[in-house]
């Protein structure tokens, strides 16, 4: 049963009155107290009716709101709580409440990599302790994909702060292909996560080309006070990745129609979890289904296709079909090579 803000003010005011046992509360006294509270918090001048307060008392007595308040009338005139320790703020949590709070804890704990959320972490810890004390159940009902040993997570907070504070960072970086690292100034515009791997997105120095830097390839990181930060004025992150799978975006490449044949064994997974928001079912055949994606031809797309092995075949465009074909052939060659057979 949803409760609006004014109703909550009334309930909490009545609760405060009934907990105050140093005076006796008539219905008229409660009407005056609630009227004063509504004026103080919401600026409502018209006060509250006798019937409205009677309905509030009835609602608090019932279990509709979960209160089941032990409100009694003494001497047929004065309202109070039969249990002097009772308050609507101390009602026990239901099983549904505990379940929802457990889920909320698991969701909020995903932010623990950012020290910006230190205060939130303390709240989460308190909430987690409270849920545990109430339920004595440590089993989680939500399990997120995460890799605690992932390199580079220690850089998340500083990169986040560089965006928030609009400060340039100096990065010592070494890509997988480079024999040695190099250092440069970098303007971080946003942070991007893909398949549990984090990237800093922005521009180098005074350049204009948007680049992605994998956090696990950052050797050193320093927040700078001197250089002028170049802000992101016109690039929307959501729109930037519209035509790609993953993070590899080419500003000079147009999205192409990619037609894929999916075996019936893999079709349910593709249909229930589309590879891309542009995915469209074109045809259902005896040997599988045909879908179409409108995306750029990038590394991540190839990885996705290769991940399905013999369950996915590229029908078009020819360039992508030939590239995947060659990789599949090389894979067969690797398996047929005597050097790949393990010695037992």
VEXDREN-2710 file (C-alpha; in Angstrom, 1 decimal):
% VEXDREN-2710
k/r/px/py/pz
1/UNK/0.0/0.0/0.0
2/UNK/1.8/3.2/-1.1
3/UNK/2.0/6.0/1.4
4/UNK/2.3/9.7/0.3
5/UNK/4.5/12.2/2.0
6/UNK/1.7/14.0/3.9
7/UNK/0.4/10.7/5.2
8/UNK/3.9/9.8/6.5
9/UNK/4.1/13.2/8.3
10/UNK/0.7/12.5/10.0
11/UNK/1.7/8.9/11.0
12/UNK/5.1/10.0/12.4
13/UNK/3.5/12.9/14.3
14/UNK/0.8/10.7/15.8
15/UNK/3.6/8.2/16.7
16/UNK/5.6/10.9/18.4
17/UNK/2.6/12.0/20.4
18/UNK/1.7/8.5/21.6
19/UNK/5.2/7.8/22.6
20/UNK/5.2/10.9/24.8
21/UNK/3.6/9.5/27.9
22/UNK/4.3/12.6/30.0
23/UNK/1.0/14.0/28.8
24/UNK/-2.4/12.7/27.8
25/UNK/-3.5/12.9/24.2
26/UNK/-7.1/13.5/23.2
27/UNK/-8.3/13.2/19.6
28/UNK/-8.4/17.0/19.5
29/UNK/-4.8/17.2/20.8
30/UNK/-3.7/14.8/18.0
31/UNK/-5.6/16.9/15.4
32/UNK/-3.7/20.1/16.6
33/UNK/-0.3/18.4/16.6
34/UNK/-0.8/16.9/13.1
35/UNK/-2.1/20.3/11.8
36/UNK/1.0/22.1/13.2
37/UNK/3.3/19.5/11.6
38/UNK/1.7/19.8/8.2
39/UNK/2.1/23.5/8.4
40/UNK/5.7/23.4/9.5
41/UNK/6.9/20.8/6.9
42/UNK/4.6/21.4/4.0
43/UNK/3.1/24.9/4.6
44/UNK/-0.5/23.4/4.6
45/UNK/-2.8/26.0/6.3
46/UNK/-6.2/24.2/6.2
47/UNK/-5.3/21.8/9.0
48/UNK/-6.7/18.2/9.3
49/UNK/-10.2/16.9/9.8
50/UNK/-11.3/14.8/12.7
51/UNK/-12.3/11.9/10.4
52/UNK/-8.9/12.0/8.7
53/UNK/-7.1/11.5/12.1
54/UNK/-9.5/8.7/13.0
55/UNK/-8.7/7.0/9.6
56/UNK/-5.0/7.4/10.3
57/UNK/-5.3/5.8/13.7
58/UNK/-7.2/2.9/12.1
59/UNK/-4.6/2.5/9.4
60/UNK/-1.8/2.5/12.0
61/UNK/-3.7/-0.2/14.1
62/UNK/-4.0/-2.4/11.0
63/UNK/-1.3/-4.4/9.3
64/UNK/-1.9/-2.8/5.9
65/UNK/1.2/-0.6/6.4
66/UNK/3.0/-3.3/8.5
67/UNK/2.6/-1.2/11.7
68/UNK/-0.1/-3.1/13.7
69/UNK/0.3/-0.4/16.3
70/UNK/-1.1/-1.2/19.8
71/UNK/-3.1/2.0/20.1
72/UNK/-5.6/2.0/22.9
73/UNK/-8.0/4.5/24.4
74/UNK/-7.8/5.2/28.2
75/UNK/-10.8/6.4/30.1
76/UNK/-12.7/6.6/26.8
77/UNK/-10.8/9.8/26.0
78/UNK/-7.0/9.6/25.9
79/UNK/-5.0/7.8/23.2
80/UNK/-1.7/6.0/23.9
81/UNK/0.4/2.9/23.1
82/UNK/-0.4/-0.1/25.2
83/UNK/3.3/-1.0/24.9
84/UNK/5.4/1.9/26.1
85/UNK/8.4/0.8/24.1
86/UNK/6.5/0.6/20.8
87/UNK/7.1/3.0/17.8
88/UNK/6.3/2.6/14.1
89/UNK/10.0/3.3/13.5
90/UNK/11.0/0.1/15.3
91/UNK/8.8/-2.4/13.5
92/UNK/10.5/-5.6/12.6
93/UNK/11.5/-6.4/9.0
94/UNK/9.4/-8.8/7.1
95/UNK/10.9/-11.7/5.0
96/UNK/10.1/-9.7/1.9
97/UNK/11.9/-6.6/3.3
98/UNK/14.9/-8.7/4.2
99/UNK/15.0/-10.2/0.7
100/UNK/14.8/-6.8/-1.0
101/UNK/17.5/-5.4/1.3
102/UNK/19.8/-8.3/0.6
103/UNK/19.4/-7.6/-3.1
104/UNK/20.0/-3.9/-2.6
105/UNK/23.2/-4.6/-0.6
106/UNK/24.6/-6.8/-3.4
107/UNK/23.8/-4.1/-6.0
108/UNK/25.4/-1.3/-4.0
109/UNK/28.5/-3.4/-3.3
110/UNK/29.4/-3.2/-7.0
111/UNK/30.5/0.4/-6.4
112/UNK/33.2/-0.5/-3.9
113/UNK/36.0/0.2/-6.5
114/UNK/35.3/4.0/-6.2
115/UNK/36.5/5.8/-3.1
116/UNK/34.1/8.5/-4.1
117/UNK/31.5/6.1/-2.6
118/UNK/33.3/5.7/0.7
119/UNK/30.3/7.1/2.6
120/UNK/28.1/4.8/0.6
121/UNK/30.4/1.9/1.5
122/UNK/29.8/2.7/5.2
123/UNK/26.0/2.7/4.6
124/UNK/26.2/-0.6/2.7
125/UNK/28.2/-2.1/5.6
126/UNK/25.6/-0.9/8.1
127/UNK/22.8/-2.2/6.0
128/UNK/24.5/-5.5/5.4
129/UNK/25.1/-5.9/9.2
130/UNK/21.5/-5.0/9.9
131/UNK/20.2/-7.5/7.4
132/UNK/22.5/-10.2/8.8
133/UNK/21.4/-9.5/12.3
134/UNK/17.8/-9.7/11.3
135/UNK/18.0/-12.8/9.1
136/UNK/21.2/-14.6/10.1
137/UNK/21.3/-15.7/6.5
138/UNK/24.6/-15.1/4.7
139/UNK/23.6/-16.6/1.3
140/UNK/23.3/-14.1/-1.5
141/UNK/20.4/-14.4/-3.9
142/UNK/22.2/-12.2/-6.5
143/UNK/25.6/-13.0/-7.9
144/UNK/27.3/-10.5/-10.2
145/UNK/30.0/-11.3/-12.7
146/UNK/33.2/-9.9/-11.2
147/UNK/36.9/-10.6/-11.2
148/UNK/38.6/-9.5/-8.0
149/UNK/42.1/-10.2/-9.4
150/UNK/41.5/-7.9/-12.4
151/UNK/44.5/-5.5/-12.9
152/UNK/44.0/-1.8/-13.0
153/UNK/41.0/-1.5/-10.7
154/UNK/43.1/0.5/-8.3
155/UNK/43.1/3.3/-10.9
156/UNK/39.3/3.6/-11.1
157/UNK/38.9/6.2/-8.4
158/UNK/41.7/8.6/-9.6
159/UNK/40.3/8.5/-13.2
160/UNK/36.8/9.1/-11.9
161/UNK/38.1/12.1/-9.9
162/UNK/39.9/13.5/-12.9
163/UNK/36.5/13.6/-14.8
164/UNK/34.6/15.1/-11.8
165/UNK/37.3/17.6/-10.9
166/UNK/38.1/18.3/-14.6
167/UNK/41.8/17.7/-14.2
168/UNK/44.3/16.3/-16.6
169/UNK/46.1/13.1/-15.7
170/UNK/49.6/11.9/-16.7
171/UNK/49.6/8.3/-17.7
172/UNK/52.5/5.8/-18.1
173/UNK/51.0/3.3/-20.5
174/UNK/52.1/0.1/-22.2
175/UNK/49.7/-1.6/-24.6
176/UNK/49.9/-5.3/-25.3
177/UNK/51.6/-4.7/-28.7
178/UNK/54.2/-2.2/-27.5
179/UNK/57.7/-3.3/-26.5
180/UNK/58.0/-0.5/-24.0
181/UNK/55.7/2.0/-22.3
182/UNK/55.3/5.8/-22.9
183/UNK/54.1/8.7/-20.8
184/UNK/51.6/11.3/-21.9
185/UNK/49.0/13.8/-20.6
186/UNK/45.4/12.5/-21.0
187/UNK/42.0/14.1/-20.7
188/UNK/39.5/11.6/-19.3
189/UNK/36.0/12.1/-20.6
190/UNK/34.3/9.0/-19.2
191/UNK/34.9/5.5/-18.0
192/UNK/33.6/2.4/-19.9
193/UNK/33.2/-1.2/-18.8
194/UNK/32.9/-4.1/-21.2
195/UNK/32.9/-7.7/-20.2
196/UNK/34.3/-6.9/-16.8
197/UNK/37.2/-4.9/-18.2
198/UNK/37.5/-1.2/-17.6
199/UNK/38.6/1.6/-20.0
200/UNK/39.4/5.3/-19.7
201/UNK/38.0/7.2/-22.6
202/UNK/39.2/10.6/-23.7
203/UNK/41.9/12.3/-25.7
204/UNK/45.7/12.5/-25.5
205/UNK/47.4/15.9/-25.0
206/UNK/45.9/18.4/-27.4
207/UNK/44.7/15.8/-29.8
208/UNK/41.1/15.4/-31.1
209/UNK/40.9/11.6/-31.6
210/UNK/39.0/9.7/-28.9
211/UNK/41.1/6.8/-27.5
212/UNK/40.4/4.0/-25.2
213/UNK/43.0/3.1/-22.6
214/UNK/42.6/-0.3/-20.8
215/UNK/43.1/0.2/-17.1
216/UNK/45.1/-3.0/-16.8
217/UNK/47.8/-1.5/-19.1
218/UNK/48.3/1.6/-17.0
219/UNK/51.7/1.5/-15.3
220/UNK/51.5/4.8/-13.4
221/UNK/48.9/7.5/-13.0
222/UNK/49.1/11.0/-11.6
223/UNK/46.5/13.8/-11.3
224/UNK/47.8/17.1/-12.5
225/UNK/46.9/20.6/-11.3
226/UNK/48.7/22.7/-14.0
227/UNK/47.5/21.8/-17.5
228/UNK/44.1/23.1/-18.8
229/UNK/41.6/20.3/-19.0
230/UNK/39.9/19.9/-22.4
231/UNK/36.2/19.2/-21.8
232/UNK/33.9/16.9/-23.7
233/UNK/31.4/19.3/-25.2
234/UNK/29.6/17.3/-27.9
235/UNK/30.2/13.6/-27.7
236/UNK/27.4/11.6/-26.0
237/UNK/28.8/8.3/-24.7
238/UNK/25.5/6.4/-25.4
239/UNK/25.4/7.6/-29.0
240/UNK/29.2/7.0/-29.5
241/UNK/28.8/3.2/-29.1
242/UNK/25.5/3.0/-31.1
243/UNK/27.0/1.1/-34.0
244/UNK/29.6/-1.2/-32.3
245/UNK/29.9/-4.2/-30.1
246/UNK/32.4/-3.5/-27.4
247/UNK/34.6/-0.4/-27.3
248/UNK/36.5/-0.3/-30.6
249/UNK/34.9/2.6/-32.5
250/UNK/36.2/3.9/-35.8
251/UNK/35.1/7.4/-36.7
252/UNK/35.8/6.8/-40.4
253/UNK/34.0/3.4/-40.7
254/UNK/30.3/3.1/-41.5
255/UNK/28.1/0.5/-39.9
256/UNK/27.4/-2.5/-42.2
257/UNK/24.7/-5.1/-42.4
258/UNK/26.2/-8.3/-40.9
259/UNK/24.1/-11.4/-41.7
260/UNK/24.7/-14.5/-39.5
261/UNK/23.4/-18.0/-39.6
262/UNK/22.8/-19.4/-36.1
263/UNK/22.4/-23.1/-35.4
264/UNK/19.2/-24.1/-33.6
265/UNK/21.2/-25.2/-30.6
266/UNK/22.5/-21.6/-30.2
267/UNK/19.5/-19.7/-31.5
268/UNK/17.6/-19.5/-28.1
269/UNK/20.6/-17.8/-26.5
270/UNK/21.0/-15.2/-29.4
271/UNK/17.2/-14.5/-29.4
272/UNK/16.9/-14.0/-25.7
273/UNK/20.2/-12.1/-25.3
274/UNK/20.8/-10.1/-28.6
275/UNK/24.3/-9.5/-29.7
276/UNK/23.5/-5.9/-30.4
277/UNK/20.4/-3.6/-30.1
278/UNK/20.2/-3.6/-34.0
279/UNK/19.7/-7.3/-34.1
280/UNK/16.8/-8.4/-36.4
281/UNK/15.5/-11.9/-37.1
282/UNK/15.3/-12.3/-40.9
283/UNK/14.5/-16.0/-41.4
284/UNK/14.0/-19.3/-39.7
285/UNK/15.3/-22.3/-41.7
286/UNK/15.8/-26.0/-41.2
287/UNK/19.5/-25.5/-40.3
288/UNK/19.0/-22.5/-38.0
289/UNK/18.0/-18.9/-38.0
290/UNK/19.4/-15.9/-39.9
291/UNK/19.8/-12.6/-38.1
292/UNK/21.1/-9.2/-39.2
293/UNK/23.2/-6.7/-37.2
294/UNK/24.0/-3.2/-38.3
295/UNK/27.5/-2.6/-36.8
296/UNK/31.0/-1.6/-37.5
297/UNK/33.4/-4.5/-38.3
298/UNK/35.7/-4.5/-35.2
299/UNK/37.7/-6.8/-33.1
300/UNK/35.0/-7.4/-30.5
301/UNK/32.5/-8.5/-33.2
302/UNK/35.0/-11.1/-34.5
303/UNK/35.6/-12.3/-30.9
304/UNK/31.8/-12.7/-30.4
305/UNK/31.4/-14.7/-33.6
306/UNK/34.4/-16.9/-33.0
307/UNK/33.1/-17.6/-29.5
308/UNK/30.2/-19.5/-31.0
309/UNK/32.5/-21.8/-33.0
310/UNK/30.6/-24.0/-35.4
311/UNK/27.3/-22.6/-34.1
312/UNK/27.5/-19.4/-36.1
313/UNK/28.4/-18.7/-39.7
314/UNK/28.9/-15.3/-41.3
315/UNK/26.9/-15.0/-44.5
316/UNK/27.8/-11.4/-45.3
317/UNK/29.6/-9.1/-45.8
318/UNK/32.3/-11.2/-47.8
319/UNK/35.2/-9.4/-46.1
320/UNK/34.1/-10.5/-42.6
321/UNK/33.2/-14.0/-43.8
322/UNK/36.7/-14.5/-45.3
323/UNK/38.4/-13.1/-42.2
324/UNK/36.4/-15.5/-39.9
325/UNK/37.0/-18.4/-42.3
326/UNK/40.7/-17.9/-42.2
327/UNK/40.8/-17.7/-38.4
328/UNK/38.7/-20.9/-38.2
329/UNK/41.0/-22.6/-40.6
330/UNK/44.0/-21.5/-38.6
331/UNK/42.3/-22.9/-35.5
332/UNK/41.9/-26.3/-37.1
333/UNK/45.6/-26.2/-38.2
334/UNK/46.6/-25.4/-34.6
335/UNK/44.6/-28.4/-33.3
336/UNK/46.2/-30.7/-36.0
337/UNK/49.7/-29.6/-35.2
338/UNK/51.7/-32.3/-33.4
339/UNK/53.2/-29.7/-31.1
340/UNK/49.7/-28.9/-29.6
341/UNK/49.1/-32.5/-28.4
342/UNK/49.7/-32.7/-24.7
343/UNK/52.2/-35.3/-23.4
344/UNK/50.6/-37.4/-20.7
END
